[in-house]
Amino acid sequence: MNRYALLLLTVLGTGCLFGGGGPKPPPPVETAETIRARADSLWREAEHQFRTGSWNRSASLLERALLLMDYADPRRARGSFMLGEARLAQGQNLQAVREFRRVADETASDSLAPAALVRAGDAYADLWGRPELDPSYGESALNTYREVVERYPGAPSARLAQARMLDLQEWFARKEYRTALFYYRYKAYDSSILVLRNLIASYPRTAVIPDALARLVDAYAVLGYQEDLRETCTYIGRFFPQVVPDVARRCPAAAADTG
């Protein structure tokens, strides 16, 4: 046997080449009990961090705790809800939506499910920063609030969702009105009329309706659409008498008369 082979056998036999102490023992196998203990420890610390507003830390701890928890653990819904709130506080709205939807979809019977769905709508609505921006997130919020009303009719969260829907409809109406004004300023009166008519039909209870009706009268008057003008003035006199003084000079007297 040559000296290189002898050296190799010596190394293998002693388990040391650079002063090692032999093969390392395998890591201990975790049991269900030790996993639960780790989840409990992470959960307690996550709750503490959440209460103190440490959103980054609490989110990290909650994610780790949820990974360790048994699927049937009753804390899972609350954990996902808290994680959604932490993500929302961090400005990570779409991640927040995912967590809130998890509560509503995976634990639909949990008491937190309706509130989680409302918060998912809130997270979408927050992404629609101004009425003039792309309303896609606003539409997602509106659909989510409708889902709350449909899935949990009569619940406090459903009433809250309805209030949120009214707020969003005000934004949608304002966006449509600004679009109509844009067309009007550039003398695209027919386009302005189409937008205004759709606005009045779609959002009849919003605050912008009186202004929209007045502007619709203006557009009809400019184009000489006398029949449409008379019908609109009659409608205003019947349902929006507070607008009549502002548009009377453009409305036929008989149509503007509310009596």
C-alpha positions as CSV (number, residue, x, y, z in Angstrom):
1,M,0.0,0.0,0.0
2,N,1.4,3.4,-1.0
3,R,1.7,6.2,1.4
4,Y,-1.3,8.2,-0.1
5,A,-3.7,5.3,0.3
6,L,-2.4,4.8,3.9
7,L,-3.0,8.5,4.6
8,L,-6.6,8.2,3.3
9,L,-7.4,5.2,5.4
10,T,-6.0,7.0,8.5
11,V,-8.2,10.0,7.8
12,L,-11.3,7.9,7.3
13,G,-10.6,5.8,10.3
14,T,-10.1,8.8,12.7
15,G,-12.7,11.1,11.1
16,C,-10.3,14.0,11.2
17,L,-8.3,15.8,8.7
18,F,-8.2,19.2,10.2
19,G,-8.7,18.5,13.8
20,G,-12.4,17.4,13.5
21,G,-14.0,15.3,16.2
22,G,-15.7,12.7,14.0
23,P,-19.1,12.8,12.2
24,K,-21.6,15.2,13.6
25,P,-24.8,13.8,15.1
26,P,-28.0,14.3,13.2
27,P,-30.2,17.2,14.2
28,P,-33.0,16.2,16.6
29,V,-36.3,15.3,14.9
30,E,-39.1,17.7,15.7
31,T,-42.2,16.3,17.1
32,A,-45.7,17.7,16.7
33,E,-45.4,18.9,20.3
34,T,-42.2,20.9,19.7
35,I,-43.7,22.4,16.5
36,R,-46.8,23.5,18.4
37,A,-44.5,25.0,21.1
38,R,-42.6,27.0,18.6
39,A,-45.8,28.2,16.9
40,D,-47.1,29.3,20.3
41,S,-44.0,31.2,21.1
42,L,-44.0,33.0,17.8
43,W,-47.7,33.8,18.2
44,R,-47.2,35.4,21.5
45,E,-44.4,37.5,20.3
46,A,-46.3,38.4,17.1
47,E,-49.3,39.6,19.1
48,H,-47.0,41.8,21.3
49,Q,-45.4,43.3,18.3
50,F,-48.7,43.9,16.6
51,R,-50.1,45.7,19.6
52,T,-47.1,48.0,19.7
53,G,-47.5,48.8,16.0
54,S,-44.2,47.1,14.9
55,W,-45.6,46.1,11.6
56,N,-42.5,44.6,9.9
57,R,-41.7,42.5,12.9
58,S,-45.2,41.4,13.6
59,A,-45.8,40.4,9.9
60,S,-42.6,38.3,9.9
61,L,-43.5,36.6,13.1
62,L,-47.1,36.0,12.0
63,E,-46.0,34.4,8.7
64,R,-43.7,32.0,10.5
65,A,-46.3,31.2,13.1
66,L,-49.0,30.5,10.5
67,L,-46.6,28.2,8.6
68,L,-46.2,26.1,11.8
69,M,-49.8,26.1,12.9
70,D,-52.0,23.1,12.3
71,Y,-54.6,23.9,9.6
72,A,-57.4,23.4,12.1
73,D,-55.9,25.8,14.6
74,P,-58.6,28.3,15.6
75,R,-56.0,31.1,15.6
76,R,-55.4,30.9,11.9
77,A,-58.2,33.3,10.9
78,R,-57.1,35.9,13.4
79,G,-53.5,35.5,12.4
80,S,-54.3,36.1,8.7
81,F,-56.5,39.1,9.6
82,M,-53.7,40.6,11.7
83,L,-51.2,39.9,8.9
84,G,-53.5,41.7,6.5
85,E,-53.7,44.7,8.8
86,A,-49.9,44.7,9.2
87,R,-49.4,44.6,5.4
88,L,-51.9,47.4,4.9
89,A,-50.1,49.5,7.5
90,Q,-46.9,48.9,5.5
91,G,-48.5,50.1,2.3
92,Q,-48.5,46.6,0.8
93,N,-52.2,46.7,-0.2
94,L,-52.4,43.8,-2.6
95,Q,-50.6,41.5,-0.1
96,A,-53.1,42.7,2.5
97,V,-56.0,41.8,0.2
98,R,-54.6,38.3,-0.2
99,E,-54.6,37.8,3.6
100,F,-58.0,39.3,4.1
101,R,-59.4,37.1,1.3
102,R,-57.9,34.1,2.9
103,V,-59.9,34.7,6.1
104,A,-63.1,35.3,4.1
105,D,-62.6,32.3,1.7
106,E,-60.9,29.7,3.8
107,T,-62.8,30.4,7.1
108,A,-66.0,31.8,5.8
109,S,-67.9,30.9,8.9
110,D,-65.4,32.6,11.3
111,S,-66.7,35.8,13.0
112,L,-63.9,37.7,11.4
113,A,-64.7,36.8,7.8
114,P,-67.2,39.6,7.1
115,A,-64.9,42.2,8.5
116,A,-62.0,40.8,6.6
117,L,-63.9,41.1,3.4
118,V,-64.6,44.7,4.2
119,R,-61.0,45.3,4.8
120,A,-60.1,43.7,1.5
121,G,-62.4,46.3,-0.1
122,D,-60.7,49.1,1.9
123,A,-57.3,47.9,0.7
124,Y,-58.5,48.2,-3.0
125,A,-60.2,51.5,-2.4
126,D,-57.0,53.0,-0.9
127,L,-55.1,52.2,-4.1
128,W,-57.5,54.4,-6.1
129,G,-56.0,57.6,-4.8
130,R,-57.9,60.2,-6.8
131,P,-61.1,60.1,-8.9
132,E,-59.3,61.1,-12.1
133,L,-57.0,58.1,-11.9
134,D,-57.7,54.7,-13.5
135,P,-60.7,53.4,-11.5
136,S,-59.8,49.7,-11.8
137,Y,-59.0,49.4,-8.1
138,G,-62.1,51.3,-7.3
139,E,-64.2,48.8,-9.3
140,S,-62.5,46.0,-7.4
141,A,-63.3,47.7,-4.1
142,L,-67.0,48.2,-5.2
143,N,-67.3,44.5,-6.2
144,T,-65.8,43.4,-2.9
145,Y,-68.2,45.5,-0.9
146,R,-71.1,44.1,-2.9
147,E,-69.8,40.6,-2.0
148,V,-70.0,41.5,1.7
149,V,-73.6,42.5,1.3
150,E,-74.5,39.4,-0.6
151,R,-72.7,36.9,1.6
152,Y,-73.5,38.4,5.0
153,P,-76.8,40.3,4.6
154,G,-77.9,42.1,7.8
155,A,-74.5,41.8,9.4
156,P,-72.8,45.0,10.8
157,S,-70.1,44.5,8.2
158,A,-72.7,44.5,5.4
159,R,-74.0,47.9,6.6
160,L,-70.5,49.2,6.7
161,A,-69.9,47.9,3.2
162,Q,-73.0,49.7,2.0
163,A,-71.7,52.9,3.4
164,R,-68.4,52.4,1.7
165,M,-70.2,51.7,-1.6
166,L,-72.0,55.1,-1.3
167,D,-68.6,56.8,-0.8
168,L,-67.2,55.1,-3.9
169,Q,-70.2,55.9,-6.0
170,E,-69.6,59.6,-5.2
171,W,-66.0,59.1,-6.6
172,F,-67.3,57.4,-9.7
173,A,-69.8,60.1,-10.3
174,R,-67.2,62.8,-9.8
175,K,-65.0,61.1,-12.3
176,E,-67.8,60.9,-14.9
177,Y,-68.7,64.5,-14.3
178,R,-65.1,65.6,-14.9
179,T,-65.0,63.6,-18.1
180,A,-68.2,65.3,-19.3
181,L,-66.8,68.7,-18.5
182,F,-63.7,67.9,-20.5
183,Y,-65.8,67.1,-23.6
184,Y,-67.9,70.2,-22.9
185,R,-65.0,72.5,-22.8
186,Y,-63.7,71.3,-26.1
187,K,-67.3,71.7,-27.6
188,A,-67.8,67.9,-28.0
189,Y,-71.3,68.4,-26.8
190,D,-72.7,65.1,-27.9
191,S,-70.0,63.2,-26.1
192,S,-70.6,65.3,-23.0
193,I,-74.3,64.5,-23.2
194,L,-73.7,60.8,-23.4
195,V,-71.5,60.9,-20.4
196,L,-73.9,63.0,-18.4
197,R,-76.9,60.9,-19.2
198,N,-75.0,57.8,-18.1
199,L,-73.8,59.5,-14.9
200,I,-77.4,60.5,-14.0
201,A,-78.7,57.0,-14.7
202,S,-75.9,55.2,-12.9
203,Y,-75.4,57.4,-9.8
204,P,-78.8,59.2,-9.3
205,R,-78.3,59.8,-5.5
206,T,-74.8,61.3,-5.6
207,A,-74.1,64.9,-4.8
208,V,-72.9,65.8,-8.3
209,I,-76.3,65.1,-9.9
210,P,-77.7,68.7,-9.7
211,D,-74.6,70.0,-11.4
212,A,-74.7,67.3,-14.0
213,L,-78.4,68.1,-14.8
214,A,-77.6,71.8,-15.2
215,R,-74.7,71.0,-17.5
216,L,-76.9,68.6,-19.5
217,V,-79.4,71.5,-20.0
218,D,-76.6,73.7,-21.2
219,A,-75.5,71.1,-23.8
220,Y,-79.0,70.6,-25.1
221,A,-79.5,74.3,-25.3
222,V,-76.2,74.8,-27.3
223,L,-77.2,72.1,-29.8
224,G,-80.8,73.2,-30.0
225,Y,-82.2,69.8,-28.9
226,Q,-85.5,71.3,-27.8
227,E,-87.4,68.1,-27.0
228,D,-84.6,66.8,-24.9
229,L,-84.3,70.2,-23.2
230,R,-88.0,70.2,-22.3
231,E,-87.9,66.7,-20.9
232,T,-84.8,67.3,-18.8
233,C,-86.2,70.6,-17.5
234,T,-89.4,68.8,-16.5
235,Y,-87.4,66.1,-14.8
236,I,-85.4,68.7,-12.9
237,G,-88.5,70.6,-11.8
238,R,-90.1,67.5,-10.5
239,F,-87.2,65.8,-8.8
240,F,-84.6,68.5,-8.3
241,P,-86.4,71.7,-7.7
242,Q,-83.3,73.2,-6.0
243,V,-81.7,73.3,-9.4
244,V,-84.4,75.1,-11.2
245,P,-83.3,78.7,-10.2
246,D,-79.9,78.0,-11.8
247,V,-81.3,76.7,-15.1
248,A,-84.6,78.6,-15.4
249,R,-83.1,81.0,-17.9
250,R,-82.4,78.1,-20.3
251,C,-85.5,76.0,-19.5
252,P,-88.9,76.6,-21.1
253,A,-91.1,78.2,-18.4
254,A,-93.7,75.4,-18.5
255,A,-91.1,72.7,-18.2
256,A,-89.3,74.4,-15.3
257,D,-92.5,74.9,-13.4
258,T,-92.8,72.4,-10.5
259,G,-96.4,73.2,-9.8
